[in-house]
Amino acid sequence: MAGTEQHRQADVTHVHGHGVDVDYERKGQDYFDQRSLKRGAAGWVLLAGLGVSYVISGDFAGWNFGLAQGGWGGLLIATVLMATMYTCMVYGLAEMSAAMPVAGAGYGFARRALGPLGGFATGTAILIEYAIAPAAIAVFIGGYVEALGLFGLTSGWPVFLVTYAIFVGIHLWGVGEALRLMFVITGFALVALVVFVVGMIGKFDVDNLFDVPMTNAFGASSFLPFGVVGVWGALVFAIWFFLAIEGVPLAAEEARDPKRDMPRGIIVGMAILLVTAALILVTAPGGAGARALMDSDNPLPDALRQAYGGNTFLADFVNYIGLAGLIASFFSIIYAYSRQLFALSRAGYLPRWLSVTGSRRTPYLALIIPGTIGFALASITQAGDLMIQIAVFGAAVSYVLMMVSHIVLRRREPDMERPYRTPGGVATTGVALVLAVTALIAVFLVDLLAAAIVAGIFLAAIAYFWFHSRHHLVANAPEEEFEAIARAEAELDH
């Protein structure tokens, strides 16, 4: 490979490529025996369930704040744009996860395309998303429990503690058990959504969609009460209908047949989410009125109460069972952060002891340490909205880098084995890239504080990489071996 030099000193290999000097150590089998996951734990049905589980809390709360930014029309346009972005991105991820089925997922894809620094930056962005999001969801679960008057609690922190302890504990028990329980909880949440939609159909009135008063903003109308700029503001909240579906490839090393199951699982999961987003976006404001839901922390039960003129059995049912939606996303995103942290640690980008697995083949420190930090964040700040914005910002950064990675790999490695190929190729991921950049700018403008916090975490992570971890990478970690193979093939070609 042009621009690459290597020399071996003891068990360290020095490599210059992609503009960064790195030092590799080759580890023995013992190292990987202590860092192995349980193979064959999930088929495509469980993977599709995992994808829906990541996201489903966004159907129950969060999306409705977009009504206050753009009215129903603005949120509709924003949702169509974000649905397009995620669908195109999912097709790109389906290809890369089948071609490179590793636990590092997005970091592994970017590592091959953009080098060690690009890979680590992508992994850091994904880790920010997945480590912060459960803390935010824990705050929302606490709010739900308090609002329902359960257990007589008036403070959130006991709920945060119990929630983290139970669901981190189930993940420590085993991945197969965790994924199956996650699937059941997600099933309950989907039942609540179906009950909600059926209950609202008879109350639907088109006029309810357009009851937000029109402002005098540029381009304002009854369809776009806040004008064209309202669409921009609503983008951030439209993301909540789909945020985290990209986490499915993190299960690659635990899938039965990743080359076949990964594409099928993530695409089916995305298809289900497109249907639920469309149904909720139409029936909730259509039955209750967009104006009534703009600021609701609990929009589905509130929509039922508004539509039926008071409290009903349906509202209480959706309220209680809707808690399953929050729990499903919380539960599944714990899985995601542990696998991303596991992969970065196993390859030496983060401290290696974080990737050690126990007797049940689960990365226990990668589960417990971020869980402890998340509990502290939730308890001290109780700022669920801010933490969600931080997570969304990290996600948007990772989307840009992953789509660039797909385009680079298609151009630079056209002969790579690809068991699944993205329909439309780079044109499809190019659409996702443009929309991801748009979303990133929107998130930046909506919440500067969240952007500043993410920038601070990034700077600290890059400093750690530059001064320490780039000199201690593991040559035969799966994500790094892809690079070594590509380098060897390039040298043979020359």
BALOMAR-647516 format. One record per residue (C-alpha): x, y, z; residue in three letters. Coordinates in pm, whole numbers, padded with zeros to 5 digits, always signed. Layout:
BEGIN
XYZALA ...
//
This chain:
BEGIN
+00000+00000+00000MET +00147+00335-00097ALA +00252+00547+00199GLY +00275+00251+00439THR +00592+00149+00622GLU +00635-00137+00864GLN +00916-00261+01084HIS +00894-00527+01354ARG +01056-00484+01692GLN +00979-00765+01937ALA +00600-00810+01911ASP +00531-00449+01806VAL +00460-00345+01448THR +00483+00021+01353HIS +00248+00123+01072VAL +00209+00453+00892HIS -00111+00481+00693GLY -00414+00709+00658HIS -00190+00991+00784GLY -00149+00841+01134VAL +00140+00649+01293ASP +00020+00356+01503VAL +00190+00074+01690ASP +00037-00275+01692TYR +00091-00561+01933GLU -00007-00914+01834ARG -00187-01090+02117LYS -00200-01463+02187GLY -00509-01683+02199GLN -00541-01636+02577ASP -00613-01267+02525TYR -00907-01345+02296PHE -01028-01638+02507ASP -01081-01384+02786GLN -01269-01157+02543ARG -01506-01384+02352SER -01881-01341+02305LEU -02143-01614+02277LYS -02175-01712+01912ARG -02503-01810+01751GLY -02728-01648+02013ALA -02954-01459+01769ALA -03126-01528+01437GLY -03279-01262+01215TRP -03611-01252+01406VAL -03437-01163+01733LEU -03220-00912+01546LEU -03529-00744+01398ALA -03677-00740+01749GLY -03357-00582+01879LEU -03383-00309+01614GLY -03743-00228+01710VAL -03655-00249+02079SER -03379+00013+02044TYR -03622+00265+01897VAL -03972+00198+02025ILE -03961+00442+02317SER -03952+00717+02053GLY -04308+00625+01951ASP -04429+00683+02307PHE -04265+01019+02377ALA -04035+01282+02231GLY -04153+01303+01870TRP -04444+01528+01972ASN -04213+01816+02068PHE -04164+01855+01693GLY -04525+01980+01677LEU -04416+02285+01877ALA -04136+02348+01627GLN -04311+02297+01295GLY -04677+02215+01353GLY -04811+01891+01210TRP -04711+01975+00852GLY -04355+02067+00953GLY -04319+01749+01158LEU -04463+01542+00872LEU -04206+01677+00623ILE -03926+01633+00879ALA -04037+01274+00948THR -04045+01189+00576VAL -03691+01328+00540LEU -03560+01137+00843MET -03743+00819+00737ALA -03566+00850+00402THR -03229+00906+00572MET -03264+00607+00804TYR -03397+00375+00532THR -03107+00461+00300CYS -02861+00430+00588MET -03002+00092+00694VAL -02944-00044+00342TYR -02582+00074+00361GLY -02535-00078+00706LEU -02691-00404+00591ALA -02420-00433+00325GLU -02130-00344+00554MET -02247-00561+00845SER -02274-00866+00616ALA -01931-00796+00463ALA -01764-00719+00799MET -01961-00898+01074PRO -01777-00772+01383VAL -01895-00645+01723ALA -01742-00304+01647GLY -02002-00245+01373ALA -01984+00125+01271GLY -01638+00164+01422TYR -01522-00145+01230GLY -01666-00016+00901PHE -01507+00328+00945ALA -01180+00171+01062ARG -01142-00006+00728ARG -01250+00293+00522ALA -01105+00589+00711LEU -00816+00447+00913GLY -00763+00416+01289PRO -00845+00778+01374LEU -01163+00777+01162GLY -01265+00443+01313GLY -01206+00562+01667PHE -01395+00888+01603ALA -01692+00691+01471THR -01681+00449+01764GLY -01664+00741+02007THR -01969+00906+01848ALA -02166+00580+01871ILE -02053+00530+02231LEU -02168+00883+02324ILE -02511+00803+02177GLU -02551+00470+02350TYR -02393+00550+02686ALA -02594+00871+02738ILE -02933+00759+02598ALA -03011+00503+02876PRO -02957+00772+03140ALA -03211+00992+02963ALA -03458+00705+02929ILE -03411+00620+03299ALA -03522+00977+03380VAL -03832+00929+03162PHE -03906+00592+03330ILE -03877+00764+03668GLY -04120+01032+03550GLY -04367+00767+03432TYR -04350+00580+03764VAL -04401+00900+03963GLU -04688+01015+03740ALA -04864+00680+03783LEU -04816+00696+04160GLY -04647+00356+04164LEU -04486+00242+04490PHE -04555+00584+04646GLY -04230+00720+04503LEU -04174+01094+04487THR -03806+01085+04384SER -03656+00939+04069GLY -03324+00802+04191TRP -03457+00476+04346PRO -03624+00402+04010VAL -03296+00473+03827PHE -03107+00242+04064LEU -03354-00045+04037VAL -03384-00006+03658THR -03008-00016+03601TYR -02952-00297+03852ALA -03222-00524+03706ILE -03146-00477+03338PHE -02767-00470+03361VAL -02806-00784+03575GLY -03010-00961+03305ILE -02742-00876+03046HIS -02478-01020+03280LEU -02686-01340+03300TRP -02648-01403+02927GLY -02704-01254+02583VAL -02955-01516+02464GLY -03169-01469+02773GLU -03145-01090+02746ALA -03241-01080+02377LEU -03540-01312+02429ARG -03672-01110+02725LEU -03614-00790+02525MET -03822-00939+02244PHE -04112-01012+02483VAL -04104-00660+02635ILE -04098-00509+02286THR -04400-00724+02197GLY -04595-00573+02489PHE -04497-00223+02373ALA -04619-00299+02019LEU -04950-00426+02162VAL -04990-00090+02342ALA -04928+00093+02013LEU -05187-00119+01831VAL -05444-00059+02107VAL -05373+00313+02092PHE -05412+00333+01713VAL -05738+00131+01715VAL -05871+00349+01996GLY -05794+00671+01807MET -05921+00579+01460ILE -06283+00660+01546GLY -06180+01000+01685LYS -05974+01105+01383PHE -06055+01443+01227ASP -05833+01603+00962VAL -05894+01948+01112ASP -05726+01835+01436ASN -05396+01806+01249LEU -05398+02175+01164PHE -05518+02338+01488ASP -05186+02503+01572VAL -05229+02882+01525PRO -05047+03020+01221MET -04760+03262+01287THR -04634+03533+01053ASN -04308+03344+00985ALA -04184+03315+00624PHE -04393+03061+00433GLY -04644+03017+00718ALA -04976+02847+00643SER -05222+02624+00824SER -05009+02330+00706PHE -04681+02497+00815LEU -04787+02729+01102PRO -04425+02814+01184PHE -04321+02854+00823GLY -04041+02680+00638VAL -03798+02717+00928VAL -04033+02504+01138GLY -03941+02199+00929VAL -03577+02254+01027TRP -03660+02271+01397GLY -03877+01959+01376ALA -03598+01743+01225LEU -03439+01678+01564VAL -03764+01535+01701PHE -03849+01337+01386ALA -03522+01150+01449ILE -03676+01003+01766TRP -03902+00780+01556PHE -03592+00593+01432PHE -03295+00677+01657LEU -03073+00373+01736ALA -03189+00127+01465ILE -02828+00149+01349GLU -02730-00052+01659GLY -02839-00389+01512VAL -02494-00462+01354PRO -02338-00451+01704LEU -02482-00803+01747ALA -02285-00939+01448ALA -02052-01165+01647GLU -02347-01312+01838GLU -02566-01378+01534ALA -02619-01731+01398ARG -02543-01648+01037ASP -02443-01279+01024PRO -02398-01265+00646LYS -02762-01363+00600ARG -02925-01259+00927ASP -02780-00908+00963MET -02932-00756+00646PRO -03266-00930+00700ARG -03288-00833+01069GLY -03206-00463+01030ILE -03426-00415+00718ILE -03729-00588+00874VAL -03681-00386+01194GLY -03672-00063+00992MET -03987-00160+00801ALA -04178-00211+01128ILE -04059+00128+01257LEU -04172+00305+00939LEU -04523+00166+00992VAL -04540+00257+01364THR -04407+00611+01298ALA -04668+00673+01027ALA -04954+00542+01242LEU -04858+00743+01552ILE -04789+01064+01359LEU -05135+01052+01197VAL -05360+00910+01469THR -05231+01088+01782ALA -05262+01451+01660PRO -05553+01352+01434GLY -05758+01236+01730GLY -05650+01478+02001ALA -05534+01783+01806GLY -05172+01876+01739ALA -05190+02172+01977ARG -05286+01953+02275ALA -04978+01732+02234LEU -04707+01991+02164MET -04564+01996+02517ASP -04681+01662+02656SER -04431+01436+02835ASP -04674+01147+02791ASN -04842+01213+02454PRO -05022+00884+02385LEU -05224+00860+02710PRO -05281+01238+02692ASP -05409+01202+02335ALA -05660+00936+02447LEU -05779+01148+02738ARG -05816+01450+02511GLN -06000+01253+02243ALA -06237+01079+02490TYR -06296+01383+02710GLY -06134+01249+03025GLY -05964+00947+03175ASN -06050+00611+03021THR -05948+00248+03058PHE -05769+00280+02722LEU -05559+00574+02847ALA -05462+00387+03164ASP -05382+00070+02966PHE -05156+00256+02721VAL -05000+00446+03012ASN -04905+00132+03204TYR -04812-00088+02909ILE -04640+00210+02745GLY -04385+00183+03023LEU -04273-00133+02839ALA -04169+00083+02543GLY -03932+00289+02758LEU -03801-00024+02930ILE -03744-00200+02595ALA -03529+00084+02462SER -03343+00120+02791PHE -03277-00254+02806PHE -03157-00282+02446SER -02935+00027+02444ILE -02747-00115+02745ILE -02664-00406+02513TYR -02546-00161+02245ALA -02313+00044+02465TYR -02155-00270+02611SER -02075-00417+02268ARG -01936-00091+02129GLN -01719-00044+02439LEU -01616-00412+02425PHE -01498-00382+02062ALA -01304-00057+02112LEU -01140-00199+02424SER -01055-00538+02269ARG -00871-00357+01988ALA -00680-00134+02232GLY -00849+00200+02155TYR -00983+00210+02512LEU -00834+00037+02820PRO -00814-00334+02742ARG -00947-00454+03076TRP -01290-00316+02982LEU -01339-00596+02725SER -01286-00897+02954VAL -01582-01139+02944THR -01704-01361+03226GLY -01802-01727+03238SER -02133-01651+03060ARG -01948-01477+02772ARG -02076-01129+02858THR -01846-00823+02885PRO -01926-00752+03250TYR -01710-00441+03300LEU -01837-00290+02972ALA -02188-00338+03113LEU -02132-00223+03472ILE -01905+00083+03436ILE -02115+00282+03183PRO -02424+00173+03380GLY -02277+00323+03697THR -02192+00645+03514ILE -02541+00656+03360GLY -02706+00609+03700PHE -02498+00895+03840ALA -02584+01122+03546LEU -02955+01048+03574ALA -02959+01096+03952SER -02752+01415+03962ILE -02886+01599+03657THR -03233+01446+03594GLN -03199+01638+03264ALA -03353+01380+03031GLY -03409+01622+02743ASP -03048+01748+02745LEU -02910+01394+02757MET -03129+01289+02465ILE -02997+01585+02263GLN -02640+01484+02346ILE -02719+01129+02231ALA -02880+01257+01909VAL -02577+01476+01834PHE -02340+01181+01881GLY -02565+00971+01658ALA -02572+01233+01380ALA -02190+01251+01378VAL -02169+00871+01350SER -02422+00866+01063TYR -02209+01105+00857VAL -01894+00900+00918LEU -02061+00562+00848MET -02213+00679+00520MET -01879+00825+00410VAL -01728+00485+00497SER -01974+00299+00272HIS -01902+00531-00021ILE -01524+00508+00031VAL -01531+00127+00050LEU -01744+00097-00265ARG -01499+00320-00453ARG -01173+00188-00310ARG -01259-00182-00266GLU -01507-00270-00541PRO -01405-00639-00527ASP -01467-00684-00153MET -01694-00981-00085GLU -02041-00838-00024ARG -02302-01107+00058PRO -02565-00830+00048TYR -02542-00523-00173ARG -02718-00192-00106THR -02992-00123-00364PRO -02878+00182-00558GLY -02524+00156-00420GLY -02351+00483-00333VAL -02646+00686-00463ALA -02853+00544-00176THR -02592+00611+00091THR -02520+00947-00071GLY -02882+01050-00001VAL -02839+00933+00359ALA -02514+01132+00386LEU -02670+01459+00267VAL -02964+01417+00504LEU -02732+01321+00793ALA -02530+01640+00744VAL -02858+01835+00740THR -02968+01665+01063ALA -02631+01734+01224LEU -02660+02105+01146ILE -03019+02108+01278ALA -02917+01942+01605VAL -02630+02189+01640PHE -02861+02488+01597LEU -03136+02351+01824VAL -02906+02278+02121ASP -02566+02446+02140LEU -02506+02317+02494LEU -02545+01955+02382ALA -02310+02022+02089ALA -02052+02177+02323ALA -02068+01880+02561ILE -02022+01633+02274VAL -01731+01841+02138ALA -01566+01827+02482GLY -01602+01449+02505ILE -01465+01415+02152PHE -01160+01629+02229LEU -01083+01422+02540ALA -01124+01096+02344ALA -00906+01210+02054ILE -00637+01328+02299ALA -00643+00984+02464TYR -00606+00820+02122PHE -00327+01049+02009TRP -00113+01033+02322PHE -00180+00677+02435HIS -00397+00423+02255SER -00255+00459+01902ARG +00067+00314+02044HIS -00112+00015+02199HIS -00349-00124+01935LEU -00410-00499+01902VAL -00305-00622+01558ALA -00522-00934+01553ASN -00845-00784+01688ALA -01113-00862+01426PRO -01165-00500+01315GLU -00790-00448+01279GLU -00736-00775+01091GLU -00959-00646+00811PHE -00710-00362+00766GLU -00412-00599+00780ALA -00566-00821+00509ILE -00641-00521+00288ALA -00284-00395+00337ARG -00134-00734+00249ALA -00350-00761-00064GLU -00248-00412-00173ALA +00120-00498-00128GLU +00075-00817-00335LEU -00090-00611-00610ASP +00214-00386-00616HIS 
//
